Amino acid sequence: MIFPRYIWPFAFAGFVAIIGGVTIWAAYVLPYRNSSVRCLTENEEAMYFSSESDEEEDSVTVVAKDKRTAATTTSFTTDIVQAEHYHPIELHTCGAYFSRAINYDFDKRASQAGYKVEIWRLDYYGKAEALVTLSENITGLQKDYSRYYMNDFRVDSSETYIALERGYAGQPDYALVIKEVETGEDVFVLTMNDARTKNAKVSGSFGLGKWVTLSDGDTYLWGDFFEGAYSSGYFRIKRGTWEVDIWPTPENFPSGAERSSTPTGYFAYADVTTFTGFQQITDQLLDEAIAAGKQKNLIVANLRTGEKTIVETVPIIKGHRFNLTWLSETELQYTMPDGTVKTYAVLK
């Protein structure tokens, strides 16, 4: 169930609470605002604290604070599906978006009749609204379970569109779907078959990535195609016109290598595998590379043209990461083995 703490028409003193081992604090709630939707003001910012439980629903507490005084202006707590999920919740100007389960028996670890997992939105009054059904079971019997979308989503900055992953990789109708938040209608669908028709080098699953607004004002959903630790390519979908660009990753790009990309089509990566999911295997690969006298190159590739530039060449040192960060659409920040932080500007 959702248990929002609504804004009352008066202020109250601060408090500290411990929920599932997580400390939550809130203070000085401001007067109730008389409007149908409570959005953050320009002087507010929001954050969340999650709490996991083996005996009942996981929960999340959303807190909005005044940027100038750090005083809490509103807070609410709600149940949530998988607080440990890599992307459990999104906080936007006019609401918090997350998935929650209805009619699930946590004692029996089983769904009941009427079970649903849905994407919900709560505004900063704590007013709740279901947006999309991800999966459901009308009877509670396993044979009647239906999954429509994976438990992952991305809401754009205008809170107009939500991106979802329909079905499973390998299914004929497996697709990336973009819906209108208010109506739930599909405005754009990209099946994996359509993506591979556009570029046969990509495969695997859709990584939803993130919505990004570029310097020219255009907003894109920027994500990748992945199989385990390997990314075979990237997609860019323009909001509103739904134009699609699909670019494969460079040839000889190693699985599990450190990388970072921009929606403008630049892709920075190291040419040495530093993640396999198994530390022993990763160490073995690095030991073999070191024994062979190999070095590690930091490379920036233009996904649109295929052009590649070696930015740095360094010794392979276990534990070293370039910590690749794009400071802008064309400026890359990275860390050398000695800790020196450097930048590289891409020439357009």
C-alpha angles and dihedrals in degrees: 000000000000115000106183119183101225124211110262123210092253141049124256136192123269126267141187123219134179115218118181090337093309118115114226124185134183135171148175103014110206125229119293113268115226103226135105094243125036110215127176116264122228088261095055134080131187134219136169140219120204129206126196125209135183093201104045143007118315110244140206130202118209117203128188118199138187107253092215101048103018087230115149112248097183140349139180138177125219139170116257138188113252106349086193091060111123090240107026102154143006124212117207136169095271103028156349117260123202143136124259136179127232125201098009120147106221092186092057095030089229139117119249131211108296093026115166139169111205142172108244134191125209120188120211091271084063091247108157131214132174113227112173134011110227098180139347146181114204096188101029091238117128092234091060096053113122128187117196102169137014118254094261133092146163125211118201122237093258090053088232100113137038124198120214139176112237119209126329134309108269096032115118092237096042106140151150108248129195117198136184107254095219100044102026089225121144111248096173136015126186113185120200088241090056091047092051091047088056092046120004093197094074123082144146124055135338115257103204093212113177145299110256131186113210128211091265090061097251118130124215139183102232118193145135145241110240144179111190108306093346125093113201095185150328135252130207120196119188114224114241100009093046093215110168131214119186121189127179121225117255120283113264091023101153123233113250094020122143111260145160131188143191130216087241087072103259118135123191119192146155116238095224126083111242100165130049101148090253117078094204092056092045091052091048092053091048092047090052092049092049092047090052090054093245121159130206121250126202106214132187115202130190102225091197096056104019091236114148132197126193105224100177139002116203138165116271107255121176111245095020117129128177089222089218114211128170106219090187139350090288108018120087125195120202141166126237123218091261091055097258112146115218138176133219124198118209114226108229 
